[in-house]
Amino acid sequence: MIIIGERINATRFAIKNALEKRDAEAIKKEARAQADAGADYLDVNGGTRPEAELDNMGWLCEVVQAEVSLPLCLDSANPAVIEAGLRLHKNGQPMINSISMESGKHERILPLVKQYGARVVALCMDDGGIPKTAAERVEVVARADIYVDPLVMALSADITAGQVALGTLWGIKARWPEIGATCGLSNISFGLPNRRLLNRTFFAMLMAAGLDSAIIDPLDPQMMAAAKAGPALLGQDEYCMSYLKAYRAKRLEV
């Protein structure tokens, strides 16, 4: 299970404020806390304002990489912003979050994937927007052939959001068991109380459906404990060694 730390995102007020003030210490604190909690990648999103996003991405990459040695998940819909982050990336294999099958987007991102040897998250959407059903989303994947995101939407806006994301993931894994899958998991709980409970419960469901990675809050100890328990229960952690290592490190205390 690859954990992508979600906290350095300009949609969060604290991060937006830090970006606008160029508060490097606040960003470094977030980066260090997520790294210490066990994140494998750190998502970086500087989209406060379109005209500032390019400069924000460059600044974030420099600040975060000065503090931790984790690879970055470069989060933007703008190929120029993604390219700027890739040029500055230093630590391991970068990840691009994200591309879709929309005309004019994947054609600009895929050459960057090849040039920089990046991992890439592909959204299950095309020129028709976000497909409503699991079957339609799986058909988008048939044309993408890359690491995919089944698109987790807000349960508060659509009561079928969890079912559709799970159905999409089941369909992807049934047709292409070798393909990787990740998602912005906390989208599911947006607008609802006790978000961490919903996130953790849905995480377990997604792991059973074949999820390989998740963009989550690594500072949620119960979520991180689930990230160790899930693979063990699914037979993906030989001799439960990763689970036992986390136990000895007191990372399973929930």
Secondary structure, DSSP 8 states (H G I E B T S, - for coil): -EEEEEEEETTSHHHHHHHHHT-HHHHHHHHHHHHHTT-SEEEEE--SSTTTHHHHHHHHHHHHHHH----EEEE-S-HHHHHHHHHH--SS--EEEEE-SSTTTHHHHHHHHHHHT-EEEEES-BTTBS-SSHHHHHHHHHHH-SSEE-----TTT-TTHHHHHHHHHHHHHHH-TTS-B--BGGGGGTTSSSHHHHHHHHHHHHHHHT--EEEE-TT-HHHHHHHHHHHHHTT-SGGGHHHHHHHHTT----
